[in-house]
């Protein structure tokens, strides 16, 4: 902590993070991490980030800082929440509303962005927490802290009127609607298909899950979507789940942060509880796959001859 206190002293004297970095022969990002670590240890906001560049909180705000540092204090103030694209969908309004209804003196600032950008913003002190998907068994990079609050299965889906069989050879011939490169779910699919000797034929690269689902429902291609998202959008009768051999892809849902947030901890805890409840409630409604061999012949879609 002495090293972190030195960074704070140099910041106060230089008046900026860049100036402190020059004085200590470190990078600005290293100074930022030290100041965030010190804030987490003290449970107080030492920097006023409402202005740019950030500055030290004035002495007149001492009582407010002490209140913020107390976990027993009523949650209040600004809580900056990042939502990764795959999780930024309509049902999240429920835990968000529950938080603001329970703690009306907490003001929320929400930002939807790709997971790597949310990590960068957390480290830079521009966000307090982020709700992100992670590969199963993985955590966010240091110095970020990870709290896994839920898991979800990821399903391969096609239109309910589609004619793709649930084997890798058929899926290798089908057009795919996927996230752009950089998505770990897409990477997991490509890896599994590659081990089976096939490569997906990409027909569309789209960040937005609602648009991906619409493309799949229209028959444009096969998609890869979280089971809770499919169930939560009343899509069980408009898509068919395909489960090829040895395909078992899951993702974790995590709350990621740099450190403790004083009185805002209770608000973050309520948000975690609400999101966990969303996934627990949907676990009983996940779609099940339907084998085409079980369908009557007159319901099978005719295939063109090769």
N, C-alpha and C positions, 0 to 999 in steps of 0.2 A: 504493500500500500504506500510505502514511502516514495517509491518511484512514481506512482500515480499522483501523489500529492505534489511532487516536484513538477510534473507535467501541468498540474492546475496552477501552480505558482508562475510558471513560465507563460502559460496562457494569459494569466491576469496581467503580467508585465508587458507582454507583446501585444495583447489586444486581439489576437487572432490565432486560430489553430495553425495556420501556415507559419506565422511568426514563431510560435512555440516549437514547431517542428524544426525550423532553422536553428534556433538556439540550442536544441537538444540533439541536432544532427539525426533526426528521425523523419519518417514520412508523415504527412498529415493524417493518413488513415491510422497509423500507430498511435498518434496523440489522441485521435477521436476515440479509439478503443480504450485507452487508458482513462479518459474522462468518463466514459460510459461505465467502465468497471468501478470507478470511484463512486459514481452516483448510485450504482447498484449496491455497493457495500454500505453506503451511508443511508440509502433509502430516500434520497432527496434529489431534486432537480437543481444542480449547481449552475447550469447554463440556461439562459433565456433563449430558446430557439424560435421564438415568435418573430425575431428580427434576423436579418442577414447582413453581415456575418453574426453568428451567435455571440452573446456576451454573458458575463457573469450576472447572476441574479443580484439585484440590489439588496442592501441590508434591510430595506423596508419590507422585503418579502420573507423575512426570517420566520415569522409565525406561520405563514402559508407553507413554507418548506417543511417546518416541523410537523404540520398537520399532514402534509403529503407523505412524510416518512413513517407515519404511524399506520400500521395495518388495521388498527382498531377504529380509525377515523372513518366517518361516512365517505364513501367514494365520491369524488367530485373532480372537476377539471376536465381537460381534454385527453381523450384516449384515441390514439391514432392506430387504426387497424388495417392491415393489408390482407387482401383476399386473392389467392392465386386463381388464375382464369378457370381451371377445372372445377373450382368450388364456389365461384361467384355466380350462384343461380338463385332462383326465386325463393326456395324454401328457407334460405338463410335469414329471411326477414323475421322469422319467428324468434330465434334467439336474440337477434338485434333489438327487436321491439321489447322483448322481455327484459333486456338489460336497461334500456332507457326508461321503461315503466317502473322498474324497481329502484333505479338510481337516477332520478330526474335531474340531479345536478351534474351528471356526467354528460359531456358533449362528445359525440363521436365524429371522427373524420375517417372515412372509408376510402381505400384506394385499391383498385383491381389491377393486377399486373402479373407478369410472368414470375415464377418462383425465384430465379436467380436475381432479378431486379429487386424483389422484395427483400432478399437477403442483404443486398447492397444497401438498401435504404435503412434496414435495421442497424447495420454496422455504422452507417453514417449518422445515426441518431434521428432520422426523419420519420421513423415509425416506432411504436411501442411494442406491438405484437403483430404476428402474421399467421394466418391460417393457410396451410399449404399441404399439398399431397407429397408424399415421399415414397420411394421404393420400399417395399416391405423389408423391415429389419435395418433400415438406414436412418441416420440422423442428419440434421443440418450441420454444416461445417463450423468448426471453432472460429470465433468464441461464442457462437450462438448456442442457446439452450433449447432443447427439444423436449416437448411433452406430447407423446402419442396419445390421442384421445379416441380414435376409432380406426377401423379398417373396413375396406370394401372390396368386393370382387369386381373385376373388370371383364365385361362380356363382349364377345363378337356378335354383332347383330346384323340382320338384313331385313328388308321389307317383308311383311307378313305374306306378300304375294310373290316373294323372290323365289328363284330356282337354283340357289347355290347349296350344294350338299355340305355337311359338316365334316369334311375331310380336307387335309392340307392340299391335296392336288386340286380339288375344286376351288378352294380359297386362293390358290396360287394363280388361277385363271380369272378370278373376279376383280373388278375395279374396287379400290379402297378409298374411303373418306377418313382421313387421319389428321391428327395434329401436325404442325410443321416440325421439321427436324429440331432436336433438342429435348423432345418429350421422352421421359423415361418409359412411359407406357408403349409408345410407338417403338422405342428401341427394344423393349422386351418382346413385342410381337415379332419384329423383324428377326431377332435372334432365334426365337422358337421356330419360325418358319424356315429360317436358314438351316437349322439342324435337321429339318425334315426334307431339305433339298429344294425349297421354293423361296421365291421373293415376291412380296406384295406388289401389285401393279397400282401405283398411286394415281387416283383420278382427281382428288381434291385435297388440299392442305388448308385446314380451317381451325382457328383457335377456339371459336365459339361453339360450345357443345350443343346449344339449341339449334344452331344452323346445321351442325353435323347430323343431328337427329332428323331434321327435316329432309336433308339429302338422302339419308338412309330410308326414311319412310316413303319417299317418292320413288325409290328403286334405283337411284343414281349409283349406289355402290354399297359395299359392306363397310360397317363401322366398328369402332372399338370404344365402348362407353361404360362408365361405372354403373353397376347394377342399381344403386340407390337413385341415381339420376333417371334411369329408365322407368323405375317404378314410380318415382315422384312426379313424373310428367305424364302419368296415365297412358303410357305407351305399350303396355303389355299386350294389347290386342292389335297393335299396328306394326310390331316388329317380331321377328323370330330370333331366338338365341341359338347360336351354333357353337357347339363345344367339341372341337376336334381332339384327337387323342393327345393326352399328356399336356393339355393346355390348362394352366391353373395360375392366372395372373391376378395379383392383389396389390392394392396400394394402401399405405397408411395415411391417416389424416392427423396433422400435428399442429399444435400451437408453438410457435417459435418466437424467441425473444432474446434480448441481450442480458437482462438482469431483472431484479425485482422492481415493482412499481409502487411501493408504499401502499397508500390507501386504495389505489386503483386495483390492487390485487383481487379484492372481492368482486369487482366488476368483471375482471378477466376470468375469475373462477366461474361466475355465472354464465359467461359466454361459452366456456369449455363445456359446462354441464348441458347447455342448450344444444350445442352441436353434437355432443355425444348422444343425446336423446334422439336427435334426428336420425342418426344412423342405426341406433337400436330399434327404433320404431319401424324403420324400413326393412330391417333384416328378415322380417316374416313375410314381406311382400315381394321379395326378389323374384325376377322372372325365372321360369324353368325352361329348359330346352325341350323342343318337340322333335322327335325323330320322324323323318318323312316316311320311313317304312311303316309307321303306325297310322298314317293317314289313308283314308279310302282312295282308291285309284281315281275316282272322278274329282277329287280335290287336289290332285297333283297337277302342277303346271306343266304343260307339254314343253319338251326341250327340242330345239332345232337339231336336226341330224347333222353330223359332221361329215 
